[in-house]
Amino acid sequence: MKETATFHDLKGASVFITGGGSGIGASLTDGFMDQGAKVAFVGRSDATEFADEMEAKHGVRPLFLQCDITDIERLKACVAQAAEAHGPVTTLVNNAANDKRHSTMEVDSDFWDWMIAVNFKAYFFACQAVIPGMQAAGGGSIINFSSISYMMGNAGYPIYTGSNSGINGMTRSLAREFGPDRIRVNALAPGWVLTQKQLDQWATPEGLAAHMERQCLKDHLEPDDIVGATLFLASGTSRMMTGQSLVIDGGVVVTG
């Protein structure tokens, strides 16, 4: 990625990223390591090769902990292991999600439970797991990834969009509850970021063209486009910003 800014207070910071071995998450791991942060990340698939690449690039190795984030006890154990290795987690990035397409009439109870477990429940319990360490450290930053999909009223994945909206509500409540501990909680809502998964599964020429027509900025978003805003939210540069949702979408959702 192209480095555009240095956030000096992130050097040596203990950072925990869910889904940090692929897609947007891989760019986040790279970006935080580029700032000198100590990065631990979890992922369901083996990311040893990616950790090797990061070690070769940065001279230090990120801590990869294999974990299905729907296994809450394992997720909590990974947070504890990251804190033991790097010190209390002072930046949490809840990035992992699954936007599997589904229609309302096809959803059964098991699929509902799985989608909520991935896209909402794991976010809450990751926050719960890091908060005591942040309190002891005198503060921290939690960044919950949402999406513009619910703002657009997109059809085709209602549990995913419902979770995105719920993440905003949870973010605001946690910001209020833990602000006295100097824990900042913000949401970040990307637009359509063309990860390899998106390109492989859903990015048709027609769909890309229609989406580009709605964007103010006429470049497709790439994973690296999300890194700078995440670093900003993690850094003390944004120290008085909490309970907010920051949209990075090239100008699809324009509010005022």
Secondary structure, DSSP 4 states (H G I P E B T S, - for coil): -------GGGTT-EEEEETTTSHHHHHHHHHHHHTT-EEEEEESS--HHHHHHHHHHHSS--EEEE--TT-HHHHHHHHHHHHHHHSS--EEEE---------GGG--HHHHHHHHIIIIIHHHHHHHHHHHHHHHHT-EEEEEE--THHHHT--S-HHHHHHHHHHHHHHHHHHHHHGGGTEEEEEEEE--B--HHHHHHT--HHHHHHHHHH-SS-S-B-GGGGHHHHHHHHSGGGTT--S-EEEESSSSS---
